[in-house]
């Protein structure tokens, strides 16, 4: 079973972890920033692909399990 999360939920998770959101132009202009760390978040409807979501979380220093615990 894959890991599922929407872009909006991923943004909410990262915001709760201390990231702030910067938006630019287009669907790929959303970035989560914390200190010198910056990750891009594609703004598409529906769930992000499993590999995309995991990659973004890995870049931010988190795992899918961290999101699952946050959801509780």
HUBEL-V348987 format. One record per pair of residues at least 12 apart in sequence whose C-alpha atoms are under 10 Angstrom apart, sorted by sequence separation. I is the first residue (numbers start at 1). GAP is how many residues later the second one is. If there is no record, write none. Layout:
# HUBEL-V348987
I;GAP / I;GAP
This chain:
# HUBEL-V348987
19;12 / 20;12 / 21;12 / 28;12 / 29;12 / 30;12 / 41;12 / 19;13 / 20;13 / 21;13 / 28;13 / 29;13 / 30;13 / 18;14 / 19;14 / 20;14 / 27;14 / 28;14 / 29;14 / 42;14 / 50;14 / 18;15 / 19;15 / 20;15 / 27;15 / 28;15 / 41;15 / 18;16 / 19;16 / 22;16 / 26;16 / 27;16 / 28;16 / 39;16 / 40;16 / 15;17 / 17;17 / 18;17 / 21;17 / 23;17 / 26;17 / 27;17 / 39;17 / 14;18 / 15;18 / 19;18 / 20;18 / 21;18 / 22;18 / 23;18 / 38;18 / 39;18 / 11;19 / 14;19 / 15;19 / 19;19 / 21;19 / 39;19 / 40;19 / 11;20 / 14;20 / 19;20 / 21;20 / 39;20 / 40;20 / 11;21 / 38;21 / 39;21 / 10;22 / 37;22 / 38;22 / 7;23 / 37;23 / 32;24 / 37;24 / 34;26 / 33;27 / 32;28 / 11;30 / 10;31 / 11;32 / 8;33 / 7;34 / 8;34 / 7;35 / 8;35 / 6;36 / 7;36 / 8;36 / 6;37 / 7;37 / 8;37 / 10;37 / 6;38 / 7;38 / 8;38 / 9;38 / 10;38 / 6;39 / 7;39 / 8;39 / 6;40 / 7;40 / 8;40 / 5;41 / 6;41 / 7;41 / 19;41 / 4;42 / 5;42 / 6;42 / 4;43 / 5;43 / 6;43 / 10;43 / 14;43 / 17;43 / 3;44 / 4;44 / 5;44 / 13;44 / 3;45 / 4;45 / 5;45 / 17;45 / 3;46 / 4;46 / 7;46 / 10;46 / 14;46 / 2;47 / 3;47 / 4;47 / 6;47 / 10;47 / 2;48 / 3;48 / 5;48 / 14;48 / 1;49 / 2;49 / 4;49 / 5;49 / 3;50 / 4;50 / 3;51 / 2;52 / 13;53 / 14;53 / 17;53 / 13;54 / 16;54 / 10;57 / 13;57 / 9;58 / 13;58 / 5;59 / 4;60 / 3;61 / 3;62 / 5;62 / 9;62 / 3;64 / 3;65
